[in-house]
Each structure stands twice: as structure tokens, then as C-alpha cells.
Amino acid sequence: MKLPAPTTCLVLGAAMAFASLPAQAADTSPAQLLSHWSAQAGAPGNAERGRVFFNAKQGGNWSCASCHGTPPTAQGRHASTGKSIAPLAPAFNPLSLTDVARVDKWFRRNCNDVLSRECSAAEKADVLAYLNGLKP
Amino acid sequence: MNPTTHASRFARIAAGITLALALTSATGADSGQQSLVMPKAYVQECATCHTAFPAGMLPAASWTRIMNGLDKHYGTDASLDAATLLQLGDWLQANAASGRRATAEPPQDRITLSDWFVREHRKVDATVWKLASVNSASNCAACHGGADQGRFNERELIFPPGLDARYRRAWRD
């Protein structure tokens, strides 16, 4: 016996809905993050300052670029494990910088690795200005 | 056979498929076969930086020390929020090494310094580990095609790019 067509469509529809669920729900955007930290810092983020900050070792062994590459528009590579890292610049990776918890977590971890402290709102605003300005 | 029976049987199968898809989706689209047994948070939090090492590769005591020191995790800050730390810690404890490996705590709690790991890889030349495509002994997937899905069987062994032919013998035994 043939399956009734509407049921088949319904099941296929459900399957596709599940298959296309993103790993993270987007709850922010790179532009929102930039304005959030610019407001906190009391000054707009500066892309050139962000570029210098991103590429500089700040007393330790690593800069942001050590893992994310420079400019961070292609796949990066974890400096110690070699695991590949998706492009950081949002124009090259639509999922980048779209989840507040994820962005906060990685700034906390990575600033600690590079600077042995948390990053200031001004530093984050500068980095966002730099990353958001990178275009294909 | 009457069509109603068919339809209800089909509905049950469809529900099963939908549930299976929901489980797969809940554990991450790219985590593959073992995603059904590895917590989503394990893949998300740990496998971003390195292989999602099977919990059974280290004894419980090693996992305890690792989870208590995530802010200084082999040279990087891998700290977690309290709830995730508890969840993953419990899962690692429940699935840690059993049998002979359960009490063999490797130096620095490194899987790659475990006796069994060293023995299994004894024929791999030192040059191989230094290949750009390998970079680190913890980069399992460079040679183990199924590593990201928790599979380490020899049928899935691959040659890392740049491997010189004279070192390939170790892959065959």
C-alpha cells in the first residue's frame, strides 16, 4: 500500500526542521556588540587600534592572531592542539559573534591567555570595530 | 490489510524517526556517531579546541584534577560556568577508564603519556608527530579518521598530508 502523501510531507518537513536547527541561537549581532562595548567604554571602537591589539603579544607567548590568523578572515588553527577554528571576521563566517554567552566566554578565556587579565570594554570595542570592518 | 492499521503503524515509525532526529540535533550537527552518548556540552566546550577524547581514555582521578584546574588547562584558560562544570564532571566520572586502566594515572594526566598510548604508537617515528599536519600527539584526527566520532579502529587510519612513504609501515600493524 502506498503511504498517504500529506503524512509523508509532514514527516519530511519535521525532519528538515530538525536538521536545520543551528548549534547556537543568535541573540546578538557583531554591530550590536560593537555599540554595546563602545557605550560601556564611553567612546566608539577604533578599528586601527583593534588591529594592533589583535596582532600584538602582550607579555605572553600568544596574540589573538596566534590562533585566529591575521587577518582573521580564513580558518584559524589552535596554537597548541592544531584544531581548526572557523573564521572570526563576521563577513567570512555568519555564525561568528552572534551569541552573547559564547562571545563573553571566549573573551574571558582568551584575554586571560593573551594578557593574563580580562579585556576592558574599550579593548573589546576596538577589536569588534576591526573585525566588523574586514570585508571580502 | 486494513488501511487504518497501516496508517497508525506508519505514525509510530514517523514518531520514532522524529525523536531520533531530535536527539541528533540536540547533540550537535557535526559530532557524528558518538554524539548520542557524549553530552552536547562536552562536544561544544571541549572539542572546540581538541579532539572530544573518550572519557574512558583517562582514569577518574585524572579527570577530577583536570576539571578542578580548567583555568590553567595545559597552558590555556578553558574555564567553564559552574553548572556545565558539574554536568561534565559527573559524566566524565561515570564514564572514566575501567579495568586495568582505571588506576593507571598518566604523568600530568595526559592521555598521550599513558602506557597504553605509548605502546600503541611505539612504531610511529618521531618525525611524524612534528609534521605540520599533525602538530601534536593530541591531534588524533590527523591519523584516526573516526576520532571526532570517538572511533579509533585501525580500518579508519589515514596518512596525514606530507607523510613520507618510509614511515607508513607503522600504519600497517
HADDOCK unambig.tbl for C-alpha pairs under 7 A between the chains (distance, minus, plus):
assign (segid A and resid 11 and name CA) (segid B and resid 14 and name CA) 6.39 0.50 0.50
assign (segid A and resid 14 and name CA) (segid B and resid 18 and name CA) 6.86 0.50 0.50
assign (segid A and resid 15 and name CA) (segid B and resid 18 and name CA) 6.35 0.50 0.50
assign (segid A and resid 15 and name CA) (segid B and resid 21 and name CA) 6.64 0.50 0.50
assign (segid A and resid 18 and name CA) (segid B and resid 21 and name CA) 6.38 0.50 0.50
assign (segid A and resid 18 and name CA) (segid B and resid 22 and name CA) 6.19 0.50 0.50
assign (segid A and resid 18 and name CA) (segid B and resid 25 and name CA) 6.19 0.50 0.50
assign (segid A and resid 19 and name CA) (segid B and resid 25 and name CA) 6.52 0.50 0.50
assign (segid A and resid 23 and name CA) (segid B and resid 28 and name CA) 6.14 0.50 0.50
assign (segid A and resid 78 and name CA) (segid B and resid 49 and name CA) 6.60 0.50 0.50
assign (segid A and resid 81 and name CA) (segid B and resid 49 and name CA) 6.90 0.50 0.50
assign (segid A and resid 81 and name CA) (segid B and resid 50 and name CA) 6.11 0.50 0.50
assign (segid A and resid 81 and name CA) (segid B and resid 136 and name CA) 5.91 0.50 0.50
assign (segid A and resid 81 and name CA) (segid B and resid 138 and name CA) 6.54 0.50 0.50
assign (segid A and resid 81 and name CA) (segid B and resid 139 and name CA) 6.21 0.50 0.50
assign (segid A and resid 82 and name CA) (segid B and resid 135 and name CA) 6.09 0.50 0.50
assign (segid A and resid 82 and name CA) (segid B and resid 139 and name CA) 6.77 0.50 0.50
assign (segid A and resid 83 and name CA) (segid B and resid 49 and name CA) 5.82 0.50 0.50
assign (segid A and resid 83 and name CA) (segid B and resid 50 and name CA) 5.84 0.50 0.50
assign (segid A and resid 109 and name CA) (segid B and resid 77 and name CA) 5.03 0.50 0.50
assign (segid A and resid 109 and name CA) (segid B and resid 78 and name CA) 6.27 0.50 0.50
assign (segid A and resid 109 and name CA) (segid B and resid 79 and name CA) 6.91 0.50 0.50
assign (segid A and resid 110 and name CA) (segid B and resid 77 and name CA) 7.00 0.50 0.50
assign (segid A and resid 112 and name CA) (segid B and resid 77 and name CA) 6.60 0.50 0.50
assign (segid A and resid 113 and name CA) (segid B and resid 76 and name CA) 5.76 0.50 0.50
assign (segid A and resid 113 and name CA) (segid B and resid 77 and name CA) 6.11 0.50 0.50
